[in-house]
Amino acid sequence: MRRNCKLILVEGLCGTGKSTLAERLHGYLVKKDISSRFYNEGAMLHPTSLNWHAFFREVEYKELLERYPNASNEISSRAINNGSNYLIPSPWRHVTN
């Protein structure tokens, strides 16, 4: 097994055992003392769920806050800062971790 792998994605049709396989793989990796995280589909920080997030560069983010001053506190509380970039999860999507 490659130890420098950063991301393993499991995809397939509904009911084919994707979650079961992913959970078992996670358990196997942990037992082998290999750092691993298991993300259920729909988890807030799931590596492939960025389609549920809005991306803003710093200038755009500041413009957004200025444009919507009544919502700026809520926007700021949801924003995920990564250097000079911001991700804002959609507020209407049910999110689990």
Number of C-alpha atoms within 10 A of each C-alpha: 4 5 7 6 7 8 8 10 9 9 10 9 7 7 8 10 13 16 17 11 12 19 16 13 15 19 16 13 14 13 10 9 9 12 11 15 13 16 19 14 16 16 15 19 16 14 12 12 13 15 9 17 18 12 17 18 15 15 10 13 20 12 12 15 16 12 11 11 11 10 12 15 12 12 18 14 9 15 19 15 14 10 8 10 15 20 18 19 21 15 12 7 11 9 14 12 11
